[in-house]
Amino acid sequence: MVCQNCQQVIEQLNINIDLFFQKLETASNRRQISEIDKEIICQSLLGHSRQHIAKIFNLSDQQIRDRLSNNIYPRIAELMQIDQEEIAGKWVKLLNFLLHLNNGYKLQTAPQLNNDNFQGSFGRQIFLFPPNQDIVELQIQGNKFYQQGLYYQALKCFIWAWKKEIEIYGTGNPEILIYINNCLIEYKQSLLREKKIHIYTLAVVVPFYHNQGHVASETLRGIAQIQL
C-alpha cells in the first residue's frame, strides 16, 4: 500500500519513489526501511521542515534529526556515492539526483488530457522501470531514438533491454515489448503500405501506480501478445 505522501511524490514530483526505496534497501544489503522513515523522506522531498514532520508523528525534533542522521542520510549517501555531510539537510541536491533522467527515478511527464489528470503515453514515454540501472539506461536511450524517428537504433536498445531483463529477472518488461513491436511496424511502414497491410492503433487504460505496476504490466503483456 502506497502512503499518501509517497503518492504525492509520485504525482507532484513525478518521481518513482518505490524504486528509490528499493535501491536504498539493496545498496549494501541493509534491512528494510521503516514506514516512518519512508514518510520522513517523502515529507522532506515535499518541502516540509523537521519541526513540521515531528508534529505529524508526535515526535521531538531531536528524534527526527536522529532518524535522519542514523537511518536515512547514510543510505542516501551510499547510494549517491558521496559523503553523508554532502547530503545532510540538502534535499534540493537529492531532488536533482532523483529528477536526472539518467538515474532512472524520473517518471516522464505525460500530457494532461483532462481535468482528471489522465496520463497517456502515445508511444512516446515509458512508465515501467526495473531496478537494474543498465536496463533503465537502455530503455531511456531507446525512447530517445524512438522519438527522433530512428527506429532501427531504438529497436536495438529495446531488444538489449528486453533480453537483459529476462536474464536477470526471468521475464521481460511488456511495455518494452510493445516498443519493439512498434519499432518493427514503424521501420517497415512503407513496405506494409505497399502490400496494403493496414496498421491499427490499440488503446488501453492501465493503472500504472496501482499495486506497484503489476496489474498494468500484465495488461500490457496481453496487448503485446495481440500485437505479435
N, C-alpha and C positions, 0 to 999 in steps of 0.2 A: 504494500500500500504506500503510495507516494504522499509524503507530508504536504500540508498546504503551502508552506514556504518553499519546499522543493519544486512544487508545481509552478509557483510564481517565478522561480529562477528559470524554469523551462520556458514559460510563456512570455515573461517580460524581458529576460536577458538572452533568450534563445540559446541556452547552454544545456548540453547533455549532462546533467548533474549526476545521474545514475552511473554513467561511465566514469566520471571523475571519482566518485566514491569507490568504485571497483578498483581503480588504479591506486588509490590511497591505501586500500586494504592489501593489495598484492605486491606493492612496491618492494617490501622486504619481508613477506610472509607475516605481516602484522595481524593482530587479532581484528575482529570485526569492529567497525566504527559504531559507537553507541548512537541511539536515536537522538539523544540530547546534543551530541557533538555535531551530528548532521544538521540539526536545527540551527545550531550556533553558526555553522558555516554558511547556511542559506541566509540566515538573518543578516550576517555580516556582508555577504555579497549583495544583499538588497539595500545596504547602506545604513543599517541600524547600529547604534552605539552599544558598547559593552553595558552601559547603565540600563539602556532600554531592554537589552536581552536579559539582563539579570532580573529585572522586574517580571518579565514574562514567565520565567522559570522559578520565580520566588527564591532566587539565589543571591548571594552577595556579589559585588563587583569583583572582589578578590577570587571568588570561586570560578567565575567566568574567565578571569585572567589566567588562573591555574590550568583550566581545561585547555585554553588556547596554547599556553606555553608547553604543557606536558603531553597533550594528546594530539592537538591539531597542527600547530606550526611544524613540529618535527616531521610529520608525514608529508606535508605540502612541500617543505624544503627539500626533502629527499627526492620527491617526485620531480621537482623543478631543477634538481641538481645544483642547489645554491645553499649558502649558509642560512641558518634559521634567522639570524639577525636581519637578513635582507628581505624576509617576508613578513616578519612580525609586525602586525598592525597596518601593513601596506596592502590593503585589499584591492586597490586600483591596479597594482602590479599583478596580482593574481588574476584579476578580471582580464587584463591584457593577455595573459598567458592562456586563459580559457577561451577567449574570443579569437585567438590567432588560428586561422584556418588550418595551418599545417599541423597543429596539435590535436585536431580531431574532436574537440569538445563542442565546437560551434555547430548548432543546427542551422542549416542555411535558411535564410529568410525567404518566406513564401509570399506570394501576392495576397493581399487582403481582398477577398472576393465579395464579402457581405458583412453585415453587422454582427454575425455570429462568429467572426474571426476564423472562418473556414480557411484551411490551408490546402493549396493544390500544387502539385509538383510540375505537371505538364511535361514530364520527362526532362526537367532541367535542374533537378536538385535531388539530393539523397537524404533520406531520413534515418535509415538503419545503419549504424556503425558498430563493428566489433571492437573488442578491447585491444586487439593487436594493432600497433601503430603503423607497421609496414603496410597492412591491408588498407587501413584508413587512408594512407597517403596515395596508394594506388587508386582507390575509389575517387578521391578528390581530383587527382591528375586526370583520370578517365573522364570525369564530369566536365573538367575544363576543356578537354579536347572535343567532347561531345557538343558543348555549347558553341565551339568555334567551327563546327561542321567537319571536324577532322575525325571521321567515323572509324577509319582503319586504325589510327593511333589510339582512339578511345577504346576500340574493341580489344586491342592487345592489353591495355591496362585492366580492363574489366575481367578479361579471361584470367590474367595473372592473379587478380584479387579473388576471383571465384575459386580457382584451384588451390590457392594458399589457404583460404578459409576452410575448404574441405579437408586439407591435410592436417590443419590444427584442430578444428572443431568437429570434423566428421560430417559437416553439412555446409552447403553454400548459402549465401545471402540471396533470397529470391528477388529482392529489389535489383541486385546486380545482374541476375539472370535476365530480368526484363530489359535492362540496359543493353545486355549482349544481344538479345533478340532485336531490339530497336536499332542497334548499330548495323546489324546484318540487313535489316529492312532498308534503312537509310542509304547504306553503301550500295545496295543493289536496286535502288528505287527505279532508276531509268530502265534497267533490264526487266523488272517486274511489269512496268507500264508497257513496254514493247510486247510483252507476252499477254497483255490485257488481264493481268492479275491485279485485282482490286486490293488496296491497302485500307484496312479498317482501324479505327481508333477505339480502344477499350477504355472505359472509365470505371473506377472502383473507389468506394469510400471505405477507408480503413482507420481504425483508432490507434495511431502511432504511439500515443502516450499512455495507452491503457495496458496494464499487465506487462510492463517493460517491453512492449512492442511485439510480444509473442503472437497475439491474435492477428495483428497487422501482417506479420511475417508469414503466417500460414495462409492468410487470404491472398497475399501476393504470390505465394507459391502456386496456388491454383491458377492465377492469371498467367503466370509464366508458362505453366503446362498448357493452357489454352493457346498461347502464342506458338509454342512449339508444334 
